[in-house]
Amino acid sequence: MLPLAVAVSPVLCAFGAVQFLGLVAAGVARLTEGTRHEQGGQWLCLAGLALVGSLCGAAIQFGPDTTATCAVTLAVMTLIAVVDVAPRR
């Protein structure tokens, strides 16, 4: 019988949680655009970018896979906050 449990480091789980919260912060910044909460959303996104950016530096000691995941999350957060995909009229 194969064991279904996989040992996962709590540090890597924390990295994943921080990355998820960073993506949520970028989405909130995008959704609050044009509302009275826009400034708060932008500050939240900036804090998330700083947190995930510093996480990228800390992830180097855990190997290239963890570092690459953090870097991709940082790039996606930047794209969410900056790129306007709505069609122009």
C-alpha positions in Angstrom: 0.0 0.0 0.0 1.3 3.4 -0.9 1.4 6.1 1.7 -0.7 9.1 0.8 1.0 11.6 3.2 3.8 13.7 1.9 6.2 15.5 4.2 6.0 19.2 3.5 8.2 21.8 5.2 6.2 24.4 7.2 8.6 27.1 5.8 7.6 26.2 2.2 3.9 26.3 3.2 4.5 29.8 4.7 6.1 30.8 1.4 3.1 29.6 -0.5 0.7 31.5 1.8 2.7 34.7 1.5 2.7 34.4 -2.3 -1.1 33.7 -2.3 -1.7 36.8 -0.2 0.5 38.8 -2.5 -1.6 37.8 -5.5 -4.7 38.7 -3.6 -3.3 42.1 -2.7 -2.5 42.7 -6.4 -6.1 41.7 -7.3 -7.6 44.0 -4.7 -5.5 46.9 -6.0 -6.9 46.1 -9.5 -10.5 45.8 -8.3 -10.4 49.1 -6.3 -9.2 51.1 -9.3 -11.4 54.1 -9.8 -13.2 53.7 -6.4 -12.7 55.7 -3.2 -10.6 52.8 -1.9 -8.0 53.0 -4.7 -5.3 54.5 -2.5 -5.6 51.8 0.1 -5.6 49.1 -2.5 -2.4 50.6 -4.0 -0.7 50.7 -0.7 -1.7 47.1 0.0 -0.3 46.1 -3.4 2.9 48.0 -2.7 3.3 46.2 0.6 2.6 42.9 -1.0 5.2 43.5 -3.7 7.8 44.4 -1.1 6.9 41.3 0.9 7.1 38.9 -2.0 10.2 40.7 -3.3 12.0 40.1 0.0 10.7 36.6 0.0 12.5 36.0 -3.3 15.8 36.9 -1.6 15.1 34.6 1.3 14.0 31.8 -1.0 17.5 31.4 -2.5 18.7 29.2 0.3 15.8 26.8 -0.3 16.8 26.0 -3.9 16.1 27.1 -7.4 12.5 25.8 -7.5 11.4 27.9 -4.6 13.3 30.9 -5.9 11.7 30.6 -9.4 8.2 30.3 -7.9 8.7 33.4 -5.9 10.0 35.3 -8.9 7.1 34.2 -11.1 4.7 35.3 -8.3 6.4 38.7 -8.2 6.1 39.0 -12.0 2.5 38.0 -12.1 1.7 40.5 -9.3 3.4 43.3 -11.3 1.4 42.3 -14.4 -1.9 42.2 -12.5 -1.3 45.7 -11.1 0.1 47.3 -14.2 -1.3 45.8 -17.4 -4.6 47.0 -18.7 -6.2 44.2 -20.7 -9.5 45.9 -21.3 -10.2 46.8 -24.9 -10.0 50.4 -25.8 -13.1 52.1 -27.3 
